[in-house]
């Protein structure tokens, strides 16, 4: 059974890790990450779920991470964004042979993966003016 947890950036630009909590706050909703007895309000657009996978350095891979994948059989390099789509994690390939394709994350389980950034801190890794073109 995989560990279910989330991360999100607080209003001081610091990543927070833990459970996802939504609370009514005035007329709106506060999105928070809670760990033990502490909770931090986070920017909703930065919230991402842990995939249950780690990269080659033992770093946890979250939704929104940008990973470099080395296909060890064919010795090719690919760059992908981890996204959550239709109830599963996928690789949105942005560089390499499969650029533009969406592939199931499970199809790359045996390949070497390394986190090289994330879409919030490193939009320049996505290329183009808006980060994705």
NUTOR-609132 format. One line per 8 residues: number of its first residue (from 1); their letters; for each residue z, y, x of N, C-alpha, C. Coordinates in nm, 2 decimals, decimal comma. Each point is the difference from the previous one (the first is absolute). Example, Ala and Ser with C-alpha at 12.3 -4.5 7.8 and 13.67 -1.06 7.14 Angstrom:
NUTOR-609132
1> AS> 0,78/-0,57/1,32/0,00/0,12/-0,09/0,00/0,12/0,09 ~ -0,07/0,11/-0,04/0,00/0,11/0,09/0,08/0,11/-0,08
***
This chain:
NUTOR-609132
1> XXXXXXXX> 0,00/-0,12/0,08/0,00/0,12/-0,08/0,00/0,12/0,09 ~ -0,09/0,10/-0,03/-0,01/0,11/0,09/0,10/0,11/-0,05 ~ 0,03/0,08/0,10/0,09/0,12/-0,03/-0,08/0,11/-0,07 ~ 0,06/0,05/-0,11/-0,07/0,11/-0,07/0,07/0,12/0,03 ~ -0,07/0,10/0,07/0,06/0,13/0,03/-0,11/0,10/0,01 ~ 0,04/0,12/0,01/-0,10/0,11/0,00/0,04/0,10/0,11 ~ -0,10/0,09/0,02/0,03/0,12/0,09/-0,06/0,12/-0,07 ~ 0,05/0,11/0,04/-0,05/0,13/-0,05/0,05/0,11/0,09
9> XXXXXXXX> -0,08/0,11/0,01/0,04/0,12/0,08/0,09/0,09/-0,08 ~ 0,12/0,04/0,05/0,08/0,09/-0,06/-0,05/0,14/0,01 ~ 0,06/0,10/-0,05/-0,04/0,14/0,00/0,02/0,06/0,14 ~ 0,06/-0,07/0,09/0,01/0,05/0,14/-0,10/-0,07/0,09 ~ -0,10/-0,07/-0,06/-0,11/-0,07/0,07/0,05/-0,12/0,08 ~ 0,11/-0,07/-0,05/0,06/-0,11/0,07/-0,02/-0,13/-0,09 ~ -0,05/-0,11/0,06/-0,02/-0,12/-0,07/0,14/-0,06/-0,04 ~ 0,01/-0,05/-0,13/0,12/-0,06/-0,05/-0,04/-0,14/-0,05
17> XXXXXXXX> 0,08/-0,10/0,02/-0,03/-0,14/-0,03/0,11/-0,06/-0,09 ~ -0,04/-0,07/-0,11/0,10/-0,07/-0,08/-0,06/-0,03/-0,14 ~ 0,08/0,01/-0,10/-0,04/-0,03/-0,14/-0,07/0,12/-0,06 ~ -0,09/-0,02/-0,09/-0,06/0,11/-0,07/0,07/0,03/-0,13 ~ 0,04/0,13/-0,02/0,08/0,04/-0,12/-0,07/0,11/-0,07 ~ -0,01/0,00/-0,13/-0,05/0,11/-0,07/0,11/0,05/-0,10 ~ 0,03/0,12/0,01/0,11/0,06/-0,09/-0,05/0,12/-0,07 ~ 0,04/0,01/-0,13/-0,03/0,12/-0,07/0,07/0,12/0,06
25> XXXXXXXX> -0,07/0,11/0,02/0,06/0,11/0,07/-0,05/0,13/-0,07 ~ 0,08/0,05/-0,08/-0,04/0,12/-0,09/-0,11/-0,05/-0,09 ~ -0,11/0,07/0,00/-0,11/-0,04/-0,09/-0,10/-0,10/0,07 ~ 0,03/-0,03/0,13/-0,09/-0,09/0,08/0,06/-0,12/0,04 ~ -0,06/-0,06/0,10/0,06/-0,13/0,06/0,01/0,02/0,15 ~ 0,11/-0,04/0,06/0,02/0,01/0,14/-0,03/-0,14/0,06 ~ -0,08/-0,01/0,10/-0,03/-0,12/0,07/0,08/-0,01/0,12 ~ 0,08/-0,11/0,01/0,09/-0,01/0,12/-0,01/-0,13/0,06
33> XXXXXXXX> 0,04/0,00/0,13/0,02/-0,13/0,08/0,15/-0,01/0,01 ~ 0,05/-0,12/-0,03/0,15/-0,02/0,01/0,03/-0,11/0,10 ~ 0,10/0,02/0,08/0,04/-0,10/0,09/0,15/0,00/0,00 ~ 0,07/-0,11/-0,03/0,14/-0,01/-0,01/0,05/0,11/-0,10 ~ 0,08/0,09/0,04/0,05/0,10/-0,09/-0,06/0,14/0,01 ~ -0,11/0,00/0,08/-0,07/0,13/0,02/-0,14/0,00/-0,06 ~ -0,04/0,11/-0,06/-0,14/0,01/-0,06/-0,06/0,13/0,05 ~ -0,13/0,00/0,02/-0,07/0,12/0,04/-0,12/0,02/-0,09
41> XXXXXXXX> -0,02/0,12/-0,04/-0,11/0,04/-0,08/-0,12/-0,01/0,09 ~ -0,11/-0,06/-0,04/-0,12/-0,01/0,08/-0,12/0,05/-0,07 ~ -0,11/0,03/0,07/-0,12/0,05/-0,06/-0,07/-0,12/-0,06 ~ -0,03/0,00/-0,12/-0,06/-0,11/-0,08/-0,12/-0,06/0,07 ~ -0,09/0,09/0,05/-0,13/-0,04/0,06/0,02/-0,08/0,13 ~ 0,12/0,01/0,06/0,02/-0,07/0,12/0,06/-0,14/-0,01 ~ 0,04/-0,03/-0,12/0,07/-0,13/-0,03/-0,10/-0,12/0,02 ~ 0,05/-0,10/0,08/-0,08/-0,12/0,02/0,09/-0,12/0,01
49> XXXXXXXX> -0,05/-0,11/-0,04/0,08/-0,13/0,00/-0,02/-0,08/0,12 ~ 0,10/-0,07/0,05/-0,01/-0,09/0,11/-0,08/-0,12/-0,04 ~ -0,10/-0,04/0,09/-0,09/-0,11/-0,03/0,06/-0,13/0,02 ~ 0,11/-0,01/0,08/0,06/-0,13/0,04/-0,06/-0,04/0,13 ~ -0,09/0,07/0,06/-0,06/-0,03/0,13/0,04/0,09/0,11 ~ 0,00/-0,05/0,12/0,03/0,08/0,12/-0,12/0,00/0,09 ~ -0,02/0,11/0,08/-0,11/0,01/0,09/0,04/-0,08/0,13 ~ -0,09/0,00/0,10/0,02/-0,08/0,12/0,12/0,05/0,08
57> XXXXXXXX> 0,05/0,12/-0,03/0,12/0,05/0,07/0,13/-0,02/-0,08 ~ -0,01/-0,07/-0,12/0,12/-0,02/-0,08/0,03/0,11/-0,10 ~ -0,09/0,10/-0,01/0,02/0,11/-0,08/-0,04/-0,03/-0,15 ~ 0,08/0,03/-0,10/-0,03/-0,03/-0,14/-0,13/0,08/-0,04 ~ -0,08/-0,06/-0,07/-0,13/0,06/-0,06/0,02/0,04/-0,14 ~ -0,02/0,13/-0,03/0,02/0,05/-0,13/-0,13/0,05/-0,06 ~ -0,01/0,01/-0,13/-0,11/0,06/-0,07/-0,02/0,14/0,06 ~ -0,12/0,04/0,03/-0,03/0,13/0,06/-0,01/-0,01/0,15
65> XXXXXXXX> 0,04/-0,11/0,06/-0,02/-0,01/0,15/-0,15/-0,02/0,03 ~ -0,03/0,05/0,12/-0,14/-0,02/0,06/0,02/-0,10/0,11 ~ -0,07/-0,11/-0,01/0,01/-0,11/0,10/-0,13/-0,03/0,07 ~ 0,02/-0,03/0,13/-0,12/-0,05/0,08/0,02/-0,16/-0,01 ~ -0,12/-0,06/-0,03/0,00/-0,15/-0,01/-0,10/-0,05/0,10 ~ 0,05/-0,10/0,08/-0,09/-0,06/0,10/-0,03/-0,14/-0,06 ~ -0,12/-0,02/-0,02/-0,05/-0,14/-0,05/-0,01/-0,08/0,13 ~ 0,10/-0,09/0,02/0,01/-0,07/0,12/-0,11/-0,11/0,02
73> XXXXXXXX> -0,06/-0,04/-0,11/-0,11/-0,10/0,01/-0,13/0,07/0,05 ~ -0,03/0,11/-0,06/-0,13/0,07/0,03/0,02/0,12/0,10 ~ 0,12/0,03/0,04/0,03/0,11/0,09/-0,05/0,13/-0,05 ~ 0,02/0,03/-0,13/-0,04/0,13/-0,05/0,13/0,08/-0,05 ~ -0,02/0,13/0,00/0,11/0,09/-0,04/-0,03/0,07/-0,13 ~ 0,10/0,01/-0,09/-0,02/0,06/-0,13/0,12/0,10/-0,02 ~ -0,02/0,10/-0,08/0,11/0,09/-0,04/0,00/0,00/-0,15 ~ 0,12/-0,01/-0,05/0,02/-0,01/-0,15/0,12/0,07/-0,04
81> XXXXXXXX> 0,00/0,05/-0,13/0,12/0,05/-0,07/0,05/-0,10/-0,09 ~ 0,14/-0,02/0,01/0,06/-0,09/-0,09/0,02/0,07/-0,14 ~ -0,05/-0,06/-0,10/0,01/0,05/-0,14/0,04/-0,10/-0,10 ~ 0,06/0,04/-0,11/0,04/-0,09/-0,10/-0,09/0,02/-0,12 ~ -0,07/-0,11/-0,04/-0,11/0,01/-0,10/0,01/-0,13/-0,09 ~ 0,00/0,01/-0,13/0,00/-0,11/-0,09/0,10/-0,10/0,04 ~ 0,13/0,04/0,02/0,11/-0,08/0,02/0,00/-0,07/0,13 ~ -0,08/0,04/0,10/0,01/-0,06/0,14/-0,04/0,10/0,10
89> XXXXXXXX> 0,05/-0,03/0,12/-0,03/0,09/0,12/-0,14/-0,04/0,05 ~ -0,08/0,11/0,03/-0,13/-0,02/0,05/-0,02/0,08/0,13 ~ -0,11/-0,03/0,07/-0,04/0,08/0,11/-0,12/0,08/-0,04 ~ 0,01/0,13/0,00/-0,11/0,09/-0,02/-0,06/0,02/0,14 ~ -0,11/-0,07/0,03/-0,06/0,01/0,13/-0,07/0,14/0,02 ~ 0,04/0,07/0,11/-0,06/0,13/0,02/-0,08/0,01/0,13 ~ 0,02/-0,10/0,09/-0,08/0,00/0,12/-0,02/-0,14/0,04 ~ -0,12/-0,03/0,06/-0,04/-0,14/0,04/-0,10/-0,05/-0,09
97> XXXXXXXX> -0,03/-0,13/0,02/-0,11/-0,07/-0,07/0,01/0,00/-0,15 ~ 0,13/0,01/-0,06/0,02/-0,01/-0,14/0,03/0,14/-0,06 ~ -0,03/0,11/0,07/0,04/0,13/-0,05/-0,05/0,03/-0,14 ~ 0,09/0,05/-0,08/-0,03/0,03/-0,14/0,03/-0,12/-0,10 ~ 0,03/-0,11/0,06/0,04/-0,12/-0,09/0,15/0,00/-0,02 ~ 0,04/-0,07/-0,11/0,14/-0,03/-0,03/0,02/-0,15/0,01 ~ 0,08/-0,04/0,09/0,03/-0,14/0,02/0,14/-0,04/-0,02 ~ 0,02/-0,12/-0,05/0,14/-0,04/-0,03/0,08/-0,01/0,13
105> XXXXXXXX> 0,12/0,06/0,01/0,08/0,00/0,12/0,02/-0,14/0,05 ~ 0,01/-0,10/-0,09/0,02/-0,14/0,04/-0,11/-0,06/0,08 ~ -0,12/0,06/-0,01/-0,11/-0,05/0,08/0,01/0,03/0,15 ~ 0,09/0,09/0,03/0,02/0,04/0,14/0,14/-0,04/0,06 ~ 0,07/-0,09/-0,07/0,14/-0,04/0,04/0,01/-0,05/0,14 ~ -0,10/-0,07/0,05/0,00/-0,06/0,13/-0,05/0,09/0,11 ~ -0,05/0,11/-0,04/-0,06/0,09/0,10/0,11/0,10/0,06 ~ -0,03/0,04/0,12/0,09/0,10/0,07/-0,01/0,13/-0,07
113> XXXXXXXX> 0,12/0,06/-0,05/0,00/0,12/-0,06/0,10/0,10/0,07 ~ -0,04/0,13/0,01/0,09/0,09/0,06/-0,01/0,13/-0,08 ~ 0,12/0,06/-0,04/0,00/0,12/-0,07/-0,03/0,11/0,10 ~ -0,10/0,09/-0,04/-0,04/0,11/0,09/0,03/0,13/-0,06 ~ 0,06/0,00/-0,12/0,04/0,12/-0,07/0,01/-0,02/-0,15 ~ 0,00/0,10/-0,08/0,00/-0,01/-0,15/-0,07/0,12/-0,05 ~ -0,04/-0,01/-0,13/-0,08/0,10/-0,06/0,07/0,13/-0,02 ~ 0,13/0,01/0,01/0,07/0,12/-0,02/0,03/0,08/0,13
121> XXXXXXXX> 0,02/-0,08/0,11/0,03/0,07/0,13/-0,13/0,01/0,09 ~ -0,10/-0,08/-0,03/-0,11/-0,01/0,09/-0,14/0,00/-0,08 ~ -0,02/0,10/-0,09/-0,13/0,00/-0,07/-0,12/0,01/0,09 ~ 0,02/0,05/0,12/-0,12/0,01/0,09/-0,05/-0,14/0,03 ~ 0,08/-0,10/-0,01/-0,05/-0,14/0,03/-0,10/-0,05/-0,11 ~ 0,00/0,07/-0,11/-0,09/-0,04/-0,11/-0,14/0,06/0,01 ~ -0,01/0,10/0,08/-0,13/0,07/0,03/-0,04/0,09/-0,12 ~ -0,10/0,08/0,02/-0,05/0,09/-0,10/0,09/0,12/-0,04
129> XXXXX> -0,05/0,09/-0,07/0,07/0,12/-0,04/0,13/-0,03/-0,09 ~ -0,02/-0,09/-0,10/0,11/-0,03/-0,09/0,07/-0,13/0,05 ~ -0,03/-0,05/0,12/0,07/-0,11/0,05/-0,07/-0,14/-0,03 ~ -0,09/0,00/-0,10/-0,05/-0,13/-0,04/-0,16/0,00/0,01 ~ -0,06/0,11/0,03/-0,15/0,00/0,01/-0,05/0,02/0,14
***
